[in-house]
């Protein structure tokens, strides 16, 4: 059989001789190392009953506190798909980034996609205009009898 592990959480705070963290009595904590396996299991069973009786007064272990903190952080504040009303002054899009290549926060994906397409079209037209200007310069140079370039 497996040995009964020490239920101590390292946060001892007593009320009426009962530890609010592990549920053991002071006397049980003092003689824990001298207890046999069956006695230790009995102490753990009794401490679980005491902790249940203490209810909200119990101090959770470090592991339990960490687990609760992660669960709270992951839980959504409202059910997914529920519309949320936000006042304009409550919108926090972050501090402006002074770098010229700083990414902008995307608020509307459709509008962003449309803007990207227009930018591509304008770039294509600019490249075409650059080629046409080069051809015009070459034609002008040829008309004047100058070498191309």
N, CA, C and O of each residue as an XYZ file, in Angstrom:
596
protein
N       0.832     -1.196      0.000
C       0.000      0.000      0.000
C       0.865      1.243      0.000
O       1.962      1.244      0.558
N       0.379      2.292     -0.619
C       1.119      3.552     -0.673
C       1.101      4.234      0.688
O       0.147      4.095      1.454
N       2.159      4.963      0.975
C       2.225      5.659      2.258
C       1.334      6.893      2.220
O       1.085      7.472      1.163
N       0.865      7.275      3.390
C       0.025      8.467      3.492
C       0.926      9.688      3.446
O       1.778      9.874      4.315
N       0.737     10.514      2.438
C       1.571     11.705      2.268
C       1.213     12.756      3.307
O       0.083     12.819      3.792
N       2.186     13.565      3.630
C       1.975     14.641      4.585
C       1.053     15.685      3.946
O       1.390     16.223      2.892
N      -0.091     15.982      4.550
C      -1.034     16.931      3.951
C      -0.675     18.398      4.194
O      -1.423     19.293      3.798
N       0.459     18.647      4.837
C       0.841     20.020      5.164
C       1.032     20.846      3.896
O       1.656     20.391      2.937
N       0.491     22.058      3.898
C       0.628     22.962      2.745
C       1.642     24.057      3.019
O       1.928     24.874      2.144
N       2.184     24.079      4.221
C       3.185     25.079      4.563
C       2.601     26.412      4.995
O       3.339     27.379      5.185
N       1.281     26.477      5.152
C       0.627     27.711      5.591
C      -0.148     27.365      6.856
O      -1.338     27.057      6.788
N       0.508     27.412      7.996
C      -0.143     27.027      9.248
C      -0.788     28.238      9.915
O      -0.112     29.202     10.274
N      -2.087     28.172     10.071
C      -2.821     29.185     10.818
C      -3.900     28.422     11.582
O      -4.754     27.766     10.986
N      -3.848     28.516     12.897
C      -4.741     27.719     13.726
C      -5.926     28.528     14.240
O      -5.810     29.714     14.545
N      -7.059     27.855     14.325
C      -8.253     28.388     14.980
C      -8.856     27.220     15.752
O      -9.195     26.193     15.165
N      -8.988     27.373     17.048
C      -9.486     26.310     17.933
C      -8.676     25.021     17.773
O      -9.244     23.935     17.656
N      -7.344     25.149     17.768
C      -6.407     24.025     17.680
C      -6.446     23.271     16.344
O      -5.825     22.215     16.225
N      -7.165     23.796     15.330
C      -7.241     23.151     14.012
C      -6.556     24.048     12.987
O      -6.835     25.244     12.904
N      -5.649     23.448     12.204
C      -4.961     24.200     11.145
C      -5.961     24.486     10.022
O      -6.613     23.571      9.518
N      -6.077     25.757      9.633
C      -7.029     26.143      8.590
C      -6.542     25.754      7.193
O      -7.293     25.856      6.223
N      -5.304     25.314      7.090
C      -4.759     24.944      5.791
C      -4.892     23.446      5.515
O      -5.379     23.056      4.454
N      -4.462     22.602      6.460
C      -4.507     21.149      6.217
C      -5.571     20.435      7.041
O      -5.881     19.279      6.756
N      -6.141     21.088      8.056
C      -7.223     20.493      8.842
C      -6.771     19.602      9.988
O      -7.612     18.994     10.651
N      -5.472     19.505     10.243
C      -4.992     18.665     11.346
C      -4.970     19.454     12.650
O      -4.901     20.683     12.655
N      -5.031     18.712     13.757
C      -4.903     19.319     15.081
C      -3.429     19.577     15.356
O      -2.560     18.968     14.733
N      -3.145     20.488     16.298
C      -1.745     20.770     16.666
C      -1.047     19.487     17.114
O       0.084     19.209     16.716
N      -1.733     18.721     17.940
C      -1.131     17.482     18.463
C      -0.844     16.490     17.330
O       0.168     15.790     17.368
N      -1.714     16.423     16.335
C      -1.493     15.516     15.199
C      -0.290     15.960     14.370
O       0.474     15.133     13.872
N      -0.132     17.277     14.230
C       1.020     17.794     13.482
C       2.316     17.458     14.204
O       3.305     17.086     13.572
N       2.314     17.593     15.553
C       3.528     17.350     16.333
C       3.960     15.890     16.279
O       5.156     15.606     16.210
N       3.010     14.962     16.310
C       3.383     13.544     16.356
C       3.245     12.841     15.000
O       3.201     11.611     14.955
N       3.177     13.587     13.904
C       2.983     13.020     12.560
C       4.065     11.996     12.208
O       3.750     10.923     11.693
N       5.330     12.314     12.478
C       6.430     11.413     12.098
C       6.412     10.102     12.886
O       6.929      9.088     12.417
N       5.829     10.121     14.060
C       5.789      8.922     14.898
C       4.594      8.025     14.575
O       4.546      6.877     15.016
N       3.626      8.542     13.807
C       2.421      7.768     13.500
C       2.708      6.686     12.469
O       3.563      6.853     11.599
N       1.979      5.565     12.576
C       2.074      4.494     11.583
C       1.218      4.848     10.360
O       0.490      5.840     10.363
N       1.321      4.014      9.315
C       0.597      4.295      8.068
C      -0.918      4.330      8.283
O      -1.596      5.223      7.774
N      -1.446      3.374      9.026
C      -2.897      3.335      9.245
C      -3.351      4.550     10.063
O      -4.410      5.119      9.796
N      -2.551      4.943     11.055
C      -2.893      6.120     11.865
C      -2.854      7.388     11.012
O      -3.711      8.261     11.152
N      -1.847      7.486     10.119
C      -1.741      8.659      9.236
C      -2.964      8.760      8.319
O      -3.519      9.840      8.118
N      -3.371      7.607      7.765
C      -4.556      7.623      6.894
C      -5.794      8.085      7.659
O      -6.624      8.824      7.131
N      -5.904      7.644      8.898
C      -7.044      8.047      9.731
C      -7.005      9.551     10.013
O      -8.040     10.216      9.980
N      -5.808     10.090     10.289
C      -5.656     11.532     10.532
C      -6.055     12.310      9.277
O      -6.749     13.322      9.369
N      -5.619     11.839      8.106
C      -5.959     12.518      6.845
C      -7.467     12.487      6.612
O      -8.055     13.475      6.173
N      -8.100     11.328      6.915
C      -9.553     11.223      6.745
C     -10.268     12.208      7.672
O     -11.204     12.891      7.257
N      -9.824     12.276      8.923
C     -10.437     13.187      9.887
C     -10.190     14.647      9.500
O     -11.072     15.490      9.661
N      -8.988     14.945      8.990
C      -8.687     16.332      8.612
C      -9.554     16.772      7.433
O      -9.949     17.936      7.354
N      -9.852     15.848      6.519
C     -10.730     16.183      5.391
C     -12.126     16.532      5.893
O     -12.766     17.452      5.382
N     -12.598     15.790      6.901
C     -13.918     16.071      7.492
C     -13.899     17.433      8.177
O     -14.849     18.206      8.056
N     -12.810     17.725      8.903
C     -12.698     19.024      9.584
C     -12.680     20.177      8.581
O     -13.338     21.197      8.790
N     -11.925     20.014      7.494
C     -11.858     21.072      6.471
C     -13.229     21.326      5.857
O     -13.597     22.470      5.594
N     -13.981     20.251      5.632
C     -15.326     20.401      5.082
C     -16.207     21.171      6.057
O     -17.016     22.004      5.647
N     -16.049     20.891      7.348
C     -16.844     21.577      8.371
C     -16.460     23.051      8.482
O     -17.307     23.894      8.778
N     -15.178     23.363      8.246
C     -14.725     24.758      8.335
C     -15.285     25.614      7.195
O     -15.494     26.814      7.371
N     -15.524     25.021      6.059
C     -16.127     25.746      4.929
C     -15.255     26.865      4.399
O     -14.132     26.626      3.956
N     -15.774     28.099      4.442
C     -15.096     29.265      3.870
C     -13.874     29.716      4.666
O     -13.081     30.516      4.170
N     -13.713     29.223      5.873
C     -12.583     29.637      6.702
C     -11.275     28.988      6.264
O     -10.199     29.426      6.672
N     -11.356     27.949      5.437
C     -10.174     27.193      5.021
C      -9.256     28.053      4.164
O      -9.712     28.820      3.316
N      -7.957     27.913      4.398
C      -6.943     28.583      3.584
C      -6.508     27.579      2.519
O      -5.941     26.542      2.864
N      -6.753     27.850      1.248
C      -6.372     26.886      0.208
C      -4.854     26.790      0.061
O      -4.124     27.729      0.381
N      -4.402     25.656     -0.421
C      -2.965     25.453     -0.630
C      -2.490     26.322     -1.787
O      -3.293     26.867     -2.545
N      -1.171     26.441     -1.906
C      -0.585     27.255     -2.974
C      -1.001     26.706     -4.343
O      -1.308     27.469     -5.259
N      -1.006     25.386     -4.469
C      -1.389     24.744     -5.728
C      -2.858     25.041     -6.052
O      -3.194     25.333     -7.200
N      -3.734     24.966     -5.041
C      -5.156     25.239     -5.254
C      -5.380     26.701     -5.621
O      -6.216     27.007     -6.471
N      -4.628     27.614     -4.977
C      -4.765     29.041     -5.301
C      -4.339     29.307     -6.736
O      -5.001     30.055     -7.455
N      -3.215     28.685     -7.163
C      -2.710     28.863     -8.526
C      -3.722     28.319     -9.543
O      -3.976     28.947    -10.571
N      -4.288     27.158     -9.249
C      -5.267     26.534    -10.140
C      -6.510     27.415    -10.267
O      -7.043     27.590    -11.363
N      -6.972     27.970     -9.142
C      -8.141     28.851     -9.154
C      -7.854     30.123     -9.951
O      -8.701     30.591    -10.711
N      -6.656     30.676     -9.770
C      -6.277     31.909    -10.472
C      -6.268     31.689    -11.986
O      -6.735     32.543    -12.740
N      -5.734     30.537    -12.433
C      -5.714     30.221    -13.863
C      -7.126     30.030    -14.403
O      -7.437     30.482    -15.504
N      -7.982     29.361    -13.629
C      -9.358     29.122    -14.071
C     -10.111     30.434    -14.226
O     -10.874     30.605    -15.176
N      -9.902     31.356    -13.301
C     -10.568     32.663    -13.370
C     -10.072     33.451    -14.576
O     -10.854     34.126    -15.245
N      -8.768     33.366    -14.855
C      -8.197     34.099    -15.991
C      -8.712     33.552    -17.318
O      -8.911     34.312    -18.266
N      -8.931     32.231    -17.394
C      -9.403     31.624    -18.643
C     -10.893     31.814    -18.864
O     -11.349     31.841    -20.007
N     -11.652     31.945    -17.799
C     -13.106     32.031    -17.921
C     -13.515     33.347    -18.577
O     -13.043     34.411    -18.174
N     -14.392     33.286    -19.589
C     -14.847     34.531    -20.223
C     -15.762     35.302    -19.276
O     -16.470     34.712    -18.460
N     -15.736     36.613    -19.396
C     -16.570     37.436    -18.521
C     -18.031     37.381    -18.947
O     -18.917     37.709    -18.157
N     -18.294     36.972    -20.180
C     -19.659     36.801    -20.672
C     -19.661     35.646    -21.667
O     -18.619     35.336    -22.244
N     -20.810     35.000    -21.880
C     -20.848     33.866    -22.803
C     -20.435     34.282    -24.213
O     -20.752     35.390    -24.644
N     -19.729     33.403    -24.942
C     -19.318     33.733    -26.308
C     -20.525     33.997    -27.201
O     -21.556     33.335    -27.074
N     -20.396     34.948    -28.089
C     -21.478     35.287    -29.009
C     -22.465     36.289    -28.444
O     -23.384     36.709    -29.147
N     -22.295     36.679    -27.197
C     -23.189     37.652    -26.588
C     -22.710     39.054    -26.942
O     -21.545     39.379    -26.718
N     -23.600     39.897    -27.496
C     -23.166     41.264    -27.814
C     -22.860     42.039    -26.532
O     -23.555     41.907    -25.525
N     -21.831     42.827    -26.594
C     -21.409     43.612    -25.438
C     -21.419     45.080    -25.831
O     -20.842     45.457    -26.851
N     -22.065     45.902    -25.036
C     -22.094     47.338    -25.312
C     -20.874     47.984    -24.677
O     -20.578     47.772    -23.501
N     -20.179     48.768    -25.472
C     -18.977     49.436    -24.992
C     -19.080     50.912    -25.331
O     -19.366     51.283    -26.469
N     -18.846     51.743    -24.337
C     -18.838     53.179    -24.559
C     -17.547     53.550    -25.283
O     -16.512     52.929    -25.041
N     -17.585     54.556    -26.173
C     -16.371     54.936    -26.905
C     -15.194     55.280    -25.998
O     -14.044     55.010    -26.345
N     -15.472     55.870    -24.844
C     -14.371     56.236    -23.951
C     -13.796     55.013    -23.220
O     -12.744     55.114    -22.588
N     -14.479     53.851    -23.299
C     -13.985     52.636    -22.664
C     -13.103     51.813    -23.601
O     -12.456     50.861    -23.165
N     -13.072     52.172    -24.879
C     -12.242     51.441    -25.831
C     -10.779     51.745    -25.559
O     -10.375     52.907    -25.508
N     -10.005     50.718    -25.389
C      -8.579     50.896    -25.163
C      -7.850     50.160    -26.274
O      -7.680     48.942    -26.214
N      -7.422     50.898    -27.283
C      -6.723     50.296    -28.409
C      -5.220     50.329    -28.210
O      -4.466     50.017    -29.132
N      -4.785     50.694    -27.043
C      -3.360     50.723    -26.747
C      -2.754     52.083    -27.020
O      -3.349     52.924    -27.695
N      -1.584     52.282    -26.496
C      -0.874     53.552    -26.692
C      -0.345     53.612    -28.122
O       0.045     52.586    -28.680
N      -0.328     54.803    -28.721
C       0.190     54.910    -30.083
C       1.675     54.569    -30.124
O       2.431     54.933    -29.222
N       2.081     53.875    -31.167
C       3.473     53.469    -31.335
C       4.127     54.437    -32.307
O       3.693     54.533    -33.455
N       5.168     55.162    -31.876
C       5.758     56.203    -32.727
C       6.557     55.666    -33.915
O       6.919     56.445    -34.797
N       6.844     54.363    -33.969
C       7.621     53.824    -35.089
C       6.797     53.925    -36.376
O       5.585     53.716    -36.348
N       7.444     54.243    -37.503
C       6.699     54.383    -38.756
C       6.110     53.065    -39.250
O       5.106     53.070    -39.964
N       6.713     51.942    -38.885
C       6.209     50.662    -39.362
C       5.377     49.936    -38.304
O       5.175     48.725    -38.400
N       4.895     50.663    -37.301
C       4.124     50.057    -36.226
C       2.803     49.523    -36.777
O       2.122     50.217    -37.532
N       2.436     48.295    -36.403
C       1.170     47.742    -36.886
C      -0.013     48.453    -36.239
O       0.016     48.786    -35.054
N      -1.030     48.675    -37.022
C      -2.235     49.318    -36.512
C      -3.191     48.254    -35.993
O      -3.241     47.153    -36.541
N      -3.947     48.560    -34.952
C      -4.913     47.576    -34.468
C      -6.041     47.420    -35.491
O      -6.610     48.410    -35.950
N      -6.355     46.184    -35.840
C      -7.415     45.923    -36.814
C      -8.732     45.850    -36.065
O      -8.913     45.013    -35.180
N      -9.646     46.733    -36.427
C     -10.941     46.773    -35.774
C     -11.975     46.046    -36.623
O     -12.810     45.312    -36.094
N     -11.922     46.248    -37.964
C     -12.891     45.641    -38.859
C     -12.112     44.871    -39.922
O     -11.428     45.478    -40.746
N     -12.208     43.557    -39.913
C     -11.424     42.723    -40.822
C     -11.805     42.970    -42.276
O     -10.934     42.989    -43.145
N     -13.085     43.158    -42.551
C     -13.542     43.389    -43.932
C     -12.974     44.699    -44.469
O     -12.503     44.756    -45.605
N     -13.018     45.744    -43.657
C     -12.477     47.039    -44.080
C     -10.964     46.942    -44.279
O     -10.418     47.558    -45.195
N     -10.296     46.184    -43.440
C      -8.849     46.013    -43.572
C      -8.510     45.282    -44.873
O      -7.557     45.644    -45.563
N      -9.290     44.258    -45.202
C      -9.075     43.507    -46.440
C      -9.270     44.413    -47.653
O      -8.483     44.376    -48.599
N     -10.325     45.224    -47.618
C     -10.610     46.146    -48.726
C      -9.488     47.182    -48.871
O      -9.075     47.496    -49.988
N      -9.004     47.704    -47.763
C      -7.916     48.685    -47.800
C      -6.652     48.059    -48.389
O      -5.937     48.706    -49.154
N      -6.379     46.814    -48.038
C      -5.205     46.116    -48.574
C      -5.318     45.954    -50.088
O      -4.341     46.152    -50.811
N      -6.514     45.591    -50.570
C      -6.722     45.434    -52.014
C      -6.523     46.766    -52.740
O      -5.904     46.809    -53.804
N      -7.041     47.838    -52.173
C      -6.873     49.166    -52.795
C      -5.404     49.583    -52.799
O      -4.925     50.191    -53.755
N      -4.703     49.253    -51.730
C      -3.283     49.584    -51.662
C      -2.514     48.839    -52.750
O      -1.651     49.418    -53.410
N      -2.828     47.551    -52.938
C      -2.172     46.762    -53.986
C      -2.441     47.355    -55.363
O      -1.545     47.438    -56.203
N      -3.694     47.766    -55.585
C      -4.067     48.349    -56.881
C      -3.305     49.651    -57.116
O      -2.793     49.884    -58.211
N      -3.229     50.496    -56.091
C      -2.511     51.772    -56.216
C      -1.025     51.520    -56.474
O      -0.401     52.232    -57.261
N      -0.470     50.525    -55.823
C       0.943     50.193    -56.027
C       1.187     49.723    -57.457
O       2.174     50.100    -58.090
N       0.277     48.900    -57.953
C       0.391     48.403    -59.327
C       0.324     49.560    -60.319
O       1.093     49.617    -61.279
N      -0.620     50.493    -60.070
C      -0.758     51.660    -60.953
C       0.484     52.548    -60.878
O       0.904     53.112    -61.888
N       1.071     52.675    -59.693
C       2.278     53.490    -59.531
C       3.445     52.873    -60.299
O       4.231     53.586    -60.924
N       3.552     51.549    -60.249
C       4.618     50.874    -61.002
C       4.428     51.070    -62.506
O       5.390     51.280    -63.245
N       3.167     50.998    -62.944
C       2.858     51.221    -64.361
C       3.222     52.646    -64.766
O       3.810     52.870    -65.824
N       2.868     53.605    -63.914
C       3.161     55.010    -64.204
C       4.667     55.235    -64.278
O       5.143     56.004    -65.113
N       5.413     54.569    -63.410
C       6.875     54.698    -63.412
C       7.455     54.172    -64.724
O       8.349     54.789    -65.303
N       6.942     53.025    -65.193
C       7.403     52.461    -66.468
C       7.057     53.387    -67.627
O       7.872     53.607    -68.522
N       5.832     53.931    -67.602
C       5.405     54.842    -68.671
C       6.253     56.110    -68.679
O       6.584     56.623    -69.748
N       6.609     56.623    -67.501
C       7.451     57.818    -67.425
C       8.834     57.521    -67.995
O       9.414     58.356    -68.690
N       9.362     56.333    -67.703
C      10.671     55.932    -68.240
C      10.620     55.859    -69.766
O      11.530     56.329    -70.449
N       9.537     55.261    -70.298
C       9.377     55.162    -71.754
C       9.264     56.549    -72.378
O       9.818     56.795    -73.449
N       8.547     57.458    -71.713
C       8.384     58.819    -72.235
C       9.728     59.536    -72.271
O      10.026     60.238    -73.237
N      10.553     59.368    -71.221
C      11.881     59.988    -71.199
C      12.758     59.446    -72.330
O      13.475     60.195    -72.993
N      12.683     58.120    -72.535
C      13.471     57.505    -73.611
C      13.021     58.007    -74.986
O      13.853     58.270    -75.854
N      11.696     58.142    -75.184
C      11.164     58.636    -76.465
C      11.579     60.084    -76.681
O      11.918     60.469    -77.800
N      11.556     60.889    -75.624
C      11.956     62.297    -75.710
C      13.438     62.403    -76.067
O      13.838     63.223    -76.894
N      14.253     61.543    -75.416
C      15.695     61.539    -75.694
C      15.960     61.117    -77.137
O      16.831     61.671    -77.807
N      15.197     60.127    -77.606
C      15.364     59.662    -78.993
C      14.968     60.755    -79.974
O      15.600     60.914    -81.019
N      13.917     61.514    -79.639
C      13.452     62.589    -80.523
C      14.485     63.695    -80.601
O      14.595     64.352    -81.636
N      15.247     63.924    -79.538
C      16.263     64.979    -79.518
C      17.607     64.484    -80.062
O      18.543     65.255    -80.274
N      17.659     63.177    -80.278
C      18.904     62.627    -80.797
C      19.911     62.315    -79.718
O      21.097     62.165    -80.013
N      19.473     62.212    -78.463
C      20.361     61.889    -77.335
C      20.418     60.367    -77.137
O      19.493     59.664    -77.544
N      21.459     59.864    -76.536
C      21.520     58.422    -76.268
C      20.503     58.036    -75.175
O      20.246     58.844    -74.282
N      19.917     56.825    -75.223
C      18.925     56.411    -74.207
C      19.592     56.226    -72.842
O      20.767     55.872    -72.746
N      18.801     56.480    -71.781
C      19.321     56.227    -70.450
C      19.265     57.340    -69.561
O      19.682     57.229    -68.408
